[in-house]
Amino acid sequence: MPNSLIEVKNLKMYFPVVSGILVPRKVSDIKAVDDISFDIRRGETFGLVGESGSGKTTVGLSLLQLYRPTSGQVLLEGKDLCKLRGSELRQVRRRMQAIFQDPYSSLNPRMNVFDIISEPLGIHHIMSPREYRRKVEEMLTLVDLDPGMISRYPHEFSAGERQRIGIARALAVGPEFIVCDEPVSSLDVCVQAQILDILDSLQTRLNLTYLFIAHDLAVVGYMSNRIAVMYLGQFVELGTRDQIFEKPLHPYTRALLSAVPIPDRAAEKKRQRVVFADETSGALTPSNGCSFAPRCTVGDEQCHEAVPEMEMREAEHWVACWKS
Amino acid sequence: MGAYIVRRLLWTPVLLFIIGLITFFLSLYGPGDPIQIIMQQYQDPAIVQRVREQRGLDKPVLVQYGIYIKNALRGDFGESFKFRGQTVSSLIGRRLWVSAQLGLASLVVSLILGIPFGLLAAQRQGRWQDTSIISGSLFFYSMPVFITAPFLLMVFVLWLKILPSHGWGGLFDARIIMPALILGLPGTAFIARMTRNSTVEVLSQDYVRTARSKGLSEFRVFWYHVLRNAMIPVFTVVGLGLATLVSGAIITETYFGIPGIGRLTLDAFFARDYPIITALTLLIAGAYVVANLIVDIGYRFLDPRIKFE
């Protein structure tokens, strides 16, 4: 049994759809995350891919309890985080942090770098206020920023620099687990590489465990040990990096892979894309069967009638599909 | 930053000079002859001519304005037409203090009621508290003083008999409560809506989520991260509201028999008391210019993203 840091069991996160002006009432649910189970092992990077709206970010935020899951368990070393409230929960936040997608809106514009990074230090009683400055400078150095910028405000930095401030902020409290929620999606490609390198080297140095969320398979492939592919709130395939890239089983995974450009002219010319007929058919009205069936290129009657469960096809490689 | 403030301060007198010029022209070329008001029943052309010369009203308009500005700079805004022998400065000065106290009291009412209601609505976004506060504030915002004043008088003075009906006794007198409440209601409604909207917007910002993920208590997230950002637009409204302190409230002051600027304005208009009208216009315009300056400078302290150009 591999040493798992986080175990997720039957996680569900539904958002109510409310209608009515004077007397608001719930009319239905959006099933952003619908019955997902997996584990994240100490020291690994667990990649999560899927298109926009597939529920990747919701999974990340539910693990951190920034969304309180509708049902299911999130176990951090056996302790169920969903049951924690108030100060107990805030104490656990010291062990798990997040790097968010948008480096512009995720930093409070009225706080300077020192305030942003040092604020959680006091909350968690990590050190006395006299040591904050040294600690903040140390964190800035860790992410290759000039410690002299300590009293600047977020708007004075570039997107990549702001993302590094975000990383420094997340690391300041000394967490073990970090949810990287599309940390490079809003950055230029060359800046993306810098940030990925920083994340990579910090992981080894500080023995961190990552949940790495992205919609870019190339980025996820570069970072991850294991990868889960999400579609409309559910996992459709889960395997090691090599399994997903070399032997994809689910038609959706294959379609995603076919969309990755190959940096080689001959190979790129031969690349055949799987093109879907329509956009996502909607999380509000799922059919009885496989949620991917309406867009699937290999599906038949069976797929519309019953939901496929996740099944293990070989060691570490799971897939939810009738046809693979 | 210093240079910016100095430049703004240097522009202020230029603005006031132009505003004064326009008002001065309007009062001279507008309907009604000030001399006839001074003279009233004495209509002997010789006397009229002598008074005209005495008051300098026979000189070209620009020269008259020059003289006016020269005197104004020494604090002399001339003599009232209606109240003989009383200087404009003394007439305005006394009433200005009254109106400022009333305005301050109503501003305090607006803030004390408006901000908590707005915050409550934002926190209960989409629920019945939000709906009722927002529709209630729309109701009070659109309700004119001549409806709210009689209604509140009826309730508090006639039925409950707990508040005096009219008169003036200064900031710490029970008689200020009714007019301050009535004047403050539209402001309360406006500030409540403003607070609600900007708080809702800030609550949806990613940095609020970041703050929660740091492990901060909800209390600190709200008071430190949300409120500090949500109050910036409210500050603008309150800052500009400072200007209304000197403009007085015509209807409310008349209704409650308060000797403030509003009543003086009304009296001056009816009497075509041009020296007073011109001075009041300059005063109010000046107040708006200064309030704007305060808001602009304050804004740059509140929001580090705004730079002094």
Chai-1 contact restraints between the chains, C-beta under 6 A:
chainA,res_idxA,chainB,res_idxB,connection_type,confidence,min_distance_angstrom,max_distance_angstrom,comment,restraint_id
A,P24,B,G126,contact,1.0,0.0,6.0,A-B,restraint_1
A,L66,B,R209,contact,1.0,0.0,6.0,A-B,restraint_2
A,L66,B,R212,contact,1.0,0.0,6.0,A-B,restraint_3
A,L66,B,S213,contact,1.0,0.0,6.0,A-B,restraint_4
A,R90,B,G215,contact,1.0,0.0,6.0,A-B,restraint_5
A,R93,B,G215,contact,1.0,0.0,6.0,A-B,restraint_6
A,A98,B,S213,contact,1.0,0.0,6.0,A-B,restraint_7
A,F100,B,D206,contact,1.0,0.0,6.0,A-B,restraint_8
A,D102,B,D206,contact,1.0,0.0,6.0,A-B,restraint_9
A,S105,B,Q205,contact,1.0,0.0,6.0,A-B,restraint_10
A,S105,B,D206,contact,1.0,0.0,6.0,A-B,restraint_11
A,S106,B,D206,contact,1.0,0.0,6.0,A-B,restraint_12
A,S106,B,Y207,contact,1.0,0.0,6.0,A-B,restraint_13
A,S106,B,T210,contact,1.0,0.0,6.0,A-B,restraint_14
A,L107,B,Y207,contact,1.0,0.0,6.0,A-B,restraint_15
A,N108,B,Y207,contact,1.0,0.0,6.0,A-B,restraint_16
A,N108,B,H225,contact,1.0,0.0,6.0,A-B,restraint_17
A,P109,B,R305,contact,1.0,0.0,6.0,A-B,restraint_18
A,R110,B,R228,contact,1.0,0.0,6.0,A-B,restraint_19
A,P120,B,K214,contact,1.0,0.0,6.0,A-B,restraint_20
A,P120,B,G215,contact,1.0,0.0,6.0,A-B,restraint_21
A,I123,B,G215,contact,1.0,0.0,6.0,A-B,restraint_22
A,I123,B,L216,contact,1.0,0.0,6.0,A-B,restraint_23
A,Y153,B,P304,contact,1.0,0.0,6.0,A-B,restraint_24
A,H155,B,R305,contact,1.0,0.0,6.0,A-B,restraint_25
